[in-house]
Amino acid sequence: MADLFFNTISWIGLAICIGAFFIKDVFRLRLATLIGCSMLFIYYSHIDILQGVISNLLVLLINAYYILRFIKAKRSEQMQSAAIPSNQPAAALSE
């Protein structure tokens, strides 16, 4: 039963990683790759394949880093836009 569970995780993770090649939005692409590689990392950890563990862990960490950077940039952008008074147009502030 455990083998079926881990095999299912590997197939779903693989499908997500392959499906990520068809995603145009960079954030969603990185998120899909993060999820797929997480699932493959679990699978390779279970079957003790060190190369699979290391490669998926590296891709997982790289995507997590860029997702966090993206979120941080979005928050910074939102804070900057919130700092502009709503009663004046942005063009008037730049003059």
HUNOR-V103892 format. One record per pair of residues at least 12 apart in sequence whose C-alpha atoms are under 7 Angstrom apart, sorted by the first residue. I is the first residue (numbers start at 0). J is the second residue. Records with the same first field share a line. If there is no record, write none. Layout:
I = J ; J
This chain:
5 = 42
8 = 38 ; 42
9 = 38 ; 39 ; 42
12 = 35 ; 36 ; 38 ; 39
13 = 35
15 = 31 ; 32 ; 35
16 = 31 ; 32 ; 35 ; 36
19 = 31 ; 32
26 = 66
29 = 62 ; 66
33 = 59 ; 62 ; 63
36 = 55 ; 58 ; 59
37 = 59
39 = 55
40 = 52 ; 55 ; 56
